[in-house]
Amino acid sequence: MPKLDLTQHVFSVSEYLDLVNELLVSAKLTVQGEITELKIGSQWIGFTLKDKDDSSLLKCVLGGWQYKKLGVKLEDGMEVKVTGGPKVSKKWGSLGYWVETIEPLGEGSLKKAYELLLKQLKAEGLYDRKRAVPEFTKRLAVISSRDGVVIHDLRKNLLSLGYKIDFLHANVEGAKAVEGIVGAIEQFNRKTKGSDTSVYDVLVIIRGGGSLESLQAFNNEAVCRAIFASQIPVVVGIGHEVDVPIACLVADASASTPTGVAHIINATWDALYEGLPRLERQIDYSFSRMLERLQSETTLRLRTIENYFERIFNRFNRLEQIVQNAFTSIYRGIEVMSERVLSIERLLTTVSPERNLKLGYSIVFNSLGRVLKEVKDAKIGEQITTRLSDGEIESTITSN
C-alpha cells in the first residue's frame, strides 16, 4: 500500500480529528492537579484540573460507569493524580483529558474523600448489617498480598484445628489494588453461588498497617460494596494509624491486625473449648445418676421377682399340700371301700346259694324254672328239677 502524503491529502474534519486522536493515543501520562468545576452526571463526569503554581487548566472527562467502578468520591478543591490520555472531542472540537484512574493526593484530599464515602455508605445502612461469624469456622477464603508477612501471621496464630485455607493474591496498595481485591471477592463468591451450603465459612481480607494514603483501596466504594455484597461473612483485618478503614466498618467483623483476625476465628470454637469441661461434668453427673437409678430399679425389680417367686413357691407348697391331702383322702377312701367290698364279699359268701348247697341244702325249680318255695306250689304230674351242690335231679310229682 503506497504511503499517504499527508501534506498533499485533503482531510475532512472528522478524518483529521481521527488522525489527531490516533497520534495522541501514545501520549498516556499521569497528571496531578486540583479539581475545579466538578460536574457529576448520570452518564459523564467532568472536571477541570488546575495547576496550583500557574493556574493552568486541563479539562478532564470520564464515564459515569467508570466513576462508580473507580470508587473514589470527588469534590472541588481535592488534589488528585489522574492517569489517562488526551483526546479531541469531535462533537465539541475541544481537547480534553480522558481519565482512566483517579487517586486523591495529600492528607486533606484523602481525608475529604474518606469522609464523603463514609457519610454516603452510612446513609445507605452498609454499616448496620453484621452477620455472625459461623460457629466452629473451619474453611477460610483469604485475600491478601503474597509478598507480605500478614498471611504467615494469620496462619501462625490460628489454633491447630485443621483449618482449610484457600488463598488468592491481590495487590493491597496501588492502582491495581481495587480491581484485584474486588475480583478476588467475586471469585470466592462464585464458588458459593447456587450452592445450598457455602464452600467457605468466612472470607478474610488482611493487610499490614499503613497511612491513609496507602489504605486508599480499603476506603474505596467498589471494594466496600463488594464486601457488602459477599454471600460469605467477611472479616477484615487492616492495620491503620487513626481513621478506621471504611472496609472494616462494612465488614461483618474486623480487627487491626492479622493476629486479631485469627483470634476472631479461633473464638468461634470457644463454645467447644469452654463447653467441653462443663459437658464432661454433666455427662459424669448424668451417668452417675443413671447408674444410681438403674441400681435402684434393678434392686426393686429383683425384690419384685423374689416376691413373685416366693408367692409362686407358697402357692406351690399349698397346692402340694392340697394334692397330698387329696391323695391321703383317696387312699383312705380306697381303704374304706376295700373294707366294704370285703365285708360285702363275706356277706355275699355267707348268703350265697352255692354255699348253702354245699351245706346240704337244695333248690327245687318247677317246669317254668321258678323256685318252689311251698308245697302248694307243686302240681301233681309236674316235672321238677332239684339242684344240689354237685348237680341236678329231675323228677315228677305224684302226690303232694
Sequence and secondary structure as in RCSB ss.txt:
>XXXX:A:sequence
MPKLDLTQHVFSVSEYLDLVNELLVSAKLTVQGEITELKIGSQWIGFTLKDKDDSSLLKCVLGGWQYKKLGVKLE
DGMEVKVTGGPKVSKKWGSLGYWVETIEPLGEGSLKKAYELLLKQLKAEGLYDRKRAVPEFTKRLAVISSRDGVV
IHDLRKNLLSLGYKIDFLHANVEGAKAVEGIVGAIEQFNRKTKGSDTSVYDVLVIIRGGGSLESLQAFNNEAVCR
AIFASQIPVVVGIGHEVDVPIACLVADASASTPTGVAHIINATWDALYEGLPRLERQIDYSFSRMLERLQSETTL
RLRTIENYFERIFNRFNRLEQIVQNAFTSIYRGIEVMSERVLSIERLLTTVSPERNLKLGYSIVFNSLGRVLKEV
KDAKIGEQITTRLSDGEIESTITSN
>XXXX:A:secstr
     TTT    HHHHHHHHHHHHTT  EEEEEEEEEEEE SSEEEEEEE TTT  EEEEEEEHHHHHHHT    
TT EEEEEEEEEE TTT  EEEEEEEEEE HHHHHHHHHHHHHHHHHHTTTTT      TT  EEEEEE TTSSH
HHHHHHHS SS  EEEEEE  SSSTTHHHHHHHHHHHHHHHHTT SS S SEEEEEE    TTTTGGGG HHHHH
HHHH SS EEEEE  SSS  HHHHHSSEEESSHHHHHHHHHGGGHHHHHHHHHHHHHHHHHHHHHHHHHHHHHHH
HHHHHHHHHHHHHHHHHHHHHHHHHHHHHHHHHHHHHHHHHHHHHHHHHHH HHHHHHTT  EEE TTS B  SG
GG  TT EEEEEETTEEEEEE    
